[in-house]
Amino acid sequence: AEVLELGERPRVLSQLRSMAPPKFKDLGKKADDTIVDDEKCASKCEIKTKAKGLNLTSTFTGNTNDSESGKAFVRGTLEAKAKYMDSDVSVKLTDDGKATIKVENSTAVKNLKLTTEYTVGETPKLSGEYKHDMAFLTGAYDVGKNTLDVSASCASNGVSAGVSQKIPLGGGKKAGVPDFRVMYATKALELTAFCNSGGKDAGVKAMNQVSDKMAVAVTVAQAKTDKGADLSIAVGTAYALDSDTDLSATVSNKGNIHACCESKLNDTLKIKASGMINTRNAADFKAHKWGLHMLYSL
């Protein structure tokens, strides 16, 4: 599941797209956003500021796994974004010495977004997105790996379908089996079926927006492993306590219970507290997770 930016509330308040279909990776996104998972239990502090057309974001992330292996407990990044001519330019620096430059342009061709990303010492990556009333096409080329990732989705009468494929270029390698997704959506209901890698990972997702303040979701997935089929079931709910506070909780058949509270304290400070309890290994403190995410805007 994709991790939400602090302050975003698509799981309860987002509205159904009325024009172009969602891109492939966003098919079933509302169900994913309602389900709280381990990836959202992160300790993070973000500080955002603006000055003369320059947007600066400093991010400090706690990483207990790195601390156990002797690396820094707190990882830091600094990102600067600015508008240059008709393009959005960003430069990102990390505490391990990496520098990444990204240039995005959405004006060269109508409905087409082009992106170039280069990390110093690595090969560049090129990507594009084309959005139309009936289709959404994406493509990404990794120069170093010489691979092309393409996806396409289309929609009609509330039904969206998409396909994604990774294509190796050169070297005599063959493309694998593509991933498929089909979604049926109304204003309050979203049903999605997916099949990845020829059935190695398949399942269904459902999200029902019970009211303007409450949504419920369920995901059922089965993955093929060396030990056999691995069935995963998760049921989650999200509730908007008021205009500034969201509550969410999820239980799974793995014995995990997740909970999250996100609140806007004032115009400059937002916080999100999250945690996961592993009921199958309750005595082991390391089996549980917690996180506190703070966003401070100057």
Order of alpha helices (4+ residues) and beta strands (2+ residues): alpha-alpha-beta-beta-alpha-beta-beta-beta-beta-beta-beta-beta-beta-beta-beta-beta-beta-beta-beta-beta-beta-beta
